[in-house]
């Protein structure tokens, strides 16, 4: 990974760290464009101003595209941006990892209490 890709992945991970931004990305997964107002309507726990701030962070991170039409801005996922590098990075980290072994018998707390299988 180049230094520029490494920085882009870091910015994308920072953007993905916030649950509101992850929810916004999930709203855009159907492939349709949404305005900030439409997204705010679907996320009533946050104001339109807050949604716009989160969308700006997602756009800066290269995770969403912005299309302007008059006074409106429409957002969609940017699958060609750093998201692909993030996926490659996660696959490289976790792709060959073995799943955690299934526990056998009672756990340590049960053994300390004297529970038997």
TAWOFEN-V670880 format. One record per residue. N is the residue number from 1. PHI is phi in whole degrees, 0 to 359 (* if undefined). PSI is psi in whole degrees, 0 to 359 (999 if undefined). D_FIRST is the distance of its C-alpha to the first C-alpha in Angstrom with 1 decimal. Layout:
N PHI PSI D_FIRST
N PHI PSI D_FIRST
This chain:
1 * 135 0.0
2 284 166 3.8
3 298 322 6.6
4 294 318 8.1
5 296 321 6.0
6 297 318 6.3
7 296 316 9.9
8 298 319 10.5
9 295 319 9.8
10 298 316 12.1
11 295 319 14.6
12 295 316 14.8
13 298 319 15.4
14 300 317 18.0
15 295 322 19.6
16 285 347 19.7
17 291 340 21.4
18 268 128 24.7
19 297 326 27.0
20 296 318 28.6
21 294 322 25.4
22 296 321 24.6
23 296 319 28.2
24 298 316 27.8
25 299 320 24.9
26 297 325 27.1
27 294 333 29.9
28 267 3 27.8
29 289 343 26.8
30 284 357 29.9
31 92 348 28.4
32 278 153 31.2
33 279 146 30.9
34 227 146 32.5
35 276 165 33.8
36 301 322 33.4
37 297 318 37.1
38 296 319 36.6
39 294 318 33.8
40 298 325 36.0
41 295 324 38.8
42 280 344 36.8
43 238 74 35.7
44 294 348 39.0
45 284 348 37.9
46 233 154 36.2
47 279 165 37.7
48 298 322 36.6
49 298 318 35.6
50 295 318 33.3
51 300 316 31.8
52 299 320 31.3
53 295 318 29.5
54 294 320 27.1
55 296 323 26.5
56 297 318 25.7
57 295 317 23.0
58 296 322 21.6
59 292 316 21.8
60 298 326 20.1
61 283 352 17.2
62 81 20 17.0
63 266 339 18.5
64 228 152 21.8
65 264 152 23.5
66 236 130 26.7
67 239 128 29.5
68 263 136 32.6
69 222 99 36.0
70 66 234 38.8
71 274 350 38.6
72 266 151 36.5
73 237 133 32.7
74 244 138 31.4
75 243 144 28.1
76 213 163 26.1
77 294 144 22.8
78 251 88 19.9
79 289 342 18.3
80 268 356 16.3
81 274 208 14.7
82 299 346 12.0
83 302 321 14.0
84 297 320 12.4
85 291 323 8.9
86 299 314 11.0
87 297 318 12.8
88 297 318 10.1
89 297 313 9.0
90 297 320 12.8
91 296 320 13.5
92 294 323 11.3
93 284 312 13.1
94 253 349 16.5
95 300 323 16.8
96 258 4 18.3
97 290 138 20.1
98 281 145 23.9
99 294 155 26.0
100 298 140 28.2
101 294 149 31.5
102 290 137 34.5
103 292 143 36.9
104 243 124 40.0
105 78 185 43.2
106 289 152 43.8
107 285 179 41.2
108 301 322 41.9
109 295 320 43.9
110 293 321 46.2
111 295 323 46.7
112 293 327 47.7
113 281 347 50.2
114 90 14 51.6
115 296 148 50.7
116 246 150 51.0
117 296 999 49.0
